[in-house]
Amino acid sequence: MKRIAFALCATCFSLCTTAQGTLLKRLQGNPMIDSLAIYAYNIGTSVPEWTYSYDGKYHKTVNILCTLTNDFQPTPPTGDPKKDLRNQKNDSIRQDKINREHQVYEAIRNTCKALTDNALESYVWEYHRGGVDSVRYAIVIGEYENGDTLTTYRHQRDVYYERAPELVSFNYDSYPYNNKSPWSPKGFGHFRYEYTPDSVYKPNKDIVPFDKEAYTRLIQPILKQEGITSRQFYVYHDSTYTIVRKSRKEDDFVLRVQTVEPKQTKSETRGTVYTIHSRKQATAVMEQITRATLNYLEDNTGFWFTFRPNPPFIDGNRKLSDFFGSKYLSRVPDFYHIYIHCFGEEFNIIIVEGQGDMMIPAEWAVLKSWKNGKTTYDKKALKTQTPQQAREKTMGHTSLTTRSFEPFN
């Protein structure tokens, strides 16, 4: 599974660095950031995330999470040769994991230190005592000639910057519930880079609609390849039925985006699930869709979107990973979104579109329709798994958010 994620990371990196005159070339930003992200991925303790978006300005963000495990202590000998040999193997694995975690942690800190040399403004605070670590880096690189001016926010030991071409932050804190066990984390860190080359937002009146038909023409031939199966589901909801949110394991929806101000009286979600059962084909398909999406973004500018060319296509994650979506949601209630999901040897690409509330049922893998609480299942899909088994694929990763919009006059 790691090979799939690496292929996507490598694709993203090569497109960022080799294409001339492309959107990603313009959004390259500081080359040290991509180098750091690729290094962190190659070490194998983190899956960095690139995000490209437009909301009146173009943005590139890179996020890297890091963890440090409790310090290594070898397992004491037991006198049993078999147990001691097993413990030695486990100790070797644990020591290697700890070493790799520290490599990523130090690489992030060293990159932050290097970036402060050319910073317009920076803030650094570190505390180290008795195995407790707290680290804060906030770095501003460059300033706009016109438009936005730098804004600084302070809260206790934290400093936040806004409105600069390049912003870097790294926060690391000890884990408050550290139980000192050998495999447990002792701290977590989050590195974030945001590059925004545009100094002024484009007015809302100049934002253009997402051309779904043009984008569909690019990706449909990829999704209709031999070896890919597809099925559809439909969700309908209106004001006559009240949805009650349940616990994460029992909720009817794994993802729900509610509309507010104004609340929609009727919502429809049309979903298509494309399933691939080959690692090799899944890798190739995602690379092809990534390139097709880049081509679309080159030829169609000025609409709101988010694009993550390296989704964490990792077995066991159970999460619907965000790949591409139209973010033109503050002006119209329509939506179009692509999610990635992997479970075992099954790779799913889920495309949802519609109007009003965006809702993906927890049982999307076997569902035919959900209409105001009435569920109909796909008989063919039920031959391979039960509704409960389908629900378990995304169990524990439910999400509920809201959005507002201002209709055109």
Secondary structure, DSSP 8 states (H G I E B T S, - for coil): -HHHHHHHHHHHHHHHHH-SSSHHHHT---HHHHHHHHHHHHHTS---EEEEEESSSEEEEEEEEEEEE---------S-HHHHHHHHHHHHHHHHHHHHHHHHHHHHHHHHHHHHTT-SEEEEEEEEETTEEEEEEEEEE---SSS---EEEEETTEEEEESSSEEEEEEEEE-TT----TTSEEEEEEEEEEE---SS---GGG-----HHHHHHHHHHHHTSTTEEEEEEEEEEETTS------TTT-SEEEEEEEESS--SEEEEEEEEEEE--HHHHHHHHHHHHHHHHHHHHHS-SS-EEE-SS----TT----EEEEEE--TTT-SEEEEEEEEEETTEEEEEEEEEESSEEEETTTTTEEEEETTEEEE-TTGGGT--HHHHHHTSTT--EEEEEE-----
